[in-house]
Amino acid sequence: MKVIAINGSPRKGWNTDTLLKKALEGAASVGAMTEMVYLYDLKFRGCVSCMACKMKKEPRPCRCIQRDELTPVLDRLHEADAVILGSPIYFSDVTGEMRSFFERFLFQYLNYDDYAKPLSPAKRCAWIYTMNCPESLFDKMGYRALFQRYENWMKLYFGHCETLLSTDTMQVKDYSRYHLGRFDAEAKRIRHETVFPQECQKAFELGVRLAQ
Ligand SMILES: Cc1cc2nc3c(=O)[nH]c(=O)nc-3n(C[C@H](O)[C@H](O)[C@H](O)COP(=O)(O)O)c2cc1C
């Protein structure tokens, strides 16, 4: 059992990274081999619509032919049993790097002959998102639909997907040093000390579930 986490945050050691590490810890605790990929360490582009993966060849290519630092990652993901995608929310979506990764990961498997039958191997999948937004604002911000859409893509392509949310996260350690006046620093600190550990535990359990 191989579980790969794809980290779409530029900040190592922060919210997304911590939750992904916990999920991998959970997977490792039941015997899985685990790997973390930091997208911001890689030089790569999103899909350039070259259409090489859709050429009429036998066997069907179904693989991205762009060659860059994402290529070996896509190869390892093709073979992996489970994948966990983690991203902070930037301007009401995943980060640019995560989106570029997502295009490359899924487009190679997209089947224009029958959308409902992508050419991807089955995998157990999960999304982990972190964000400033509290859950109370999800409907107003359209976040529920966003998370559902990304979960649906993964379910369609790989057959399984769960979503874990970490809301109202701590964005900096010391709020007094920044122009972040709209946030209640004390409330953020308390939440980080009380709720974030629970989210870490949920991430651990998610990793266990994916690896079992
Ligand atoms: C460029 C940028 C845009 C952001 N946009 C949003 C947003 O639209 N909604 C939100 O809830 N948080 C937003 N945030 C806050 C981050 O999602 C939040 O701090 C997240 O937990 C950061 O993850 P990290 O600690 O793993 O880096 C934004 C942060 C940055 C740097």
The ligand as a Tripos MOL2 file, in Angstrom:
@<TRIPOS>MOLECULE
LIG
   31    33     1     0     0
SMALL
NO_CHARGES

@<TRIPOS>ATOM
      1 C1         -2.8030   34.7230   -1.4920 C.3       1 LIG1
      2 C2         -3.7140   34.2710   -0.3780 C.ar      1 LIG1
      3 C3         -5.0870   34.2300   -0.6080 C.ar      1 LIG1
      4 C4         -5.9490   33.7570    0.3860 C.ar      1 LIG1
      5 N1         -7.2840   33.6800    0.1180 N.ar      1 LIG1
      6 C5         -8.1120   33.1340    1.0290 C.ar      1 LIG1
      7 C6         -9.5020   32.9820    0.7390 C.ar      1 LIG1
      8 O1         -9.9810   33.3320   -0.3330 O.2       1 LIG1
      9 N2        -10.2820   32.4050    1.6910 N.ar      1 LIG1
     10 C7         -9.7920   31.9960    2.8920 C.ar      1 LIG1
     11 O2        -10.5530   31.4700    3.7020 O.2       1 LIG1
     12 N3         -8.4750   32.1270    3.2020 N.ar      1 LIG1
     13 C8         -7.6350   32.6850    2.2970 C.ar      1 LIG1
     14 N4         -6.2880   32.7970    2.5790 N.ar      1 LIG1
     15 C9         -5.7790   32.2850    3.8770 C.3       1 LIG1
     16 C10        -5.2120   30.8690    3.7840 C.3       1 LIG1
     17 O3         -6.0820   30.0010    3.0790 O.3       1 LIG1
     18 C11        -5.0000   30.2720    5.1530 C.3       1 LIG1
     19 O4         -4.1550   31.1000    5.9120 O.3       1 LIG1
     20 C12        -4.4170   28.8700    5.0710 C.3       1 LIG1
     21 O5         -4.6370   28.1580    6.2580 O.3       1 LIG1
     22 C13        -2.9280   28.8990    4.7720 C.3       1 LIG1
     23 O6         -2.4280   27.5850    4.6920 O.3       1 LIG1
     24 P1         -0.9310   27.2350    5.1620 P.3       1 LIG1
     25 O7         -0.8320   27.6170    6.6100 O.co2     1 LIG1
     26 O8         -0.7860   25.7870    4.9270 O.co2     1 LIG1
     27 O9         -0.0270   28.0440    4.2970 O.co2     1 LIG1
     28 C14        -5.4190   33.3310    1.6290 C.ar      1 LIG1
     29 C15        -4.0300   33.4080    1.8640 C.ar      1 LIG1
     30 C16        -3.1920   33.8910    0.8750 C.ar      1 LIG1
     31 C17        -1.6970   33.9710    1.1230 C.3       1 LIG1
@<TRIPOS>BOND
     1     1     2 1
     2     2     3 ar
     3     2    30 ar
     4     3     4 ar
     5     4     5 ar
     6     4    28 ar
     7     5     6 ar
     8     6     7 ar
     9     6    13 1
    10     7     8 2
    11     7     9 ar
    12     9    10 ar
    13    10    11 2
    14    10    12 ar
    15    12    13 ar
    16    13    14 ar
    17    14    15 1
    18    14    28 ar
    19    15    16 1
    20    16    17 1
    21    16    18 1
    22    18    19 1
    23    18    20 1
    24    20    21 1
    25    20    22 1
    26    22    23 1
    27    23    24 1
    28    24    25 2
    29    24    26 1
    30    24    27 1
    31    28    29 ar
    32    29    30 ar
    33    30    31 1
@<TRIPOS>SUBSTRUCTURE
     1 LIG1         1 GROUP 0 **** ****
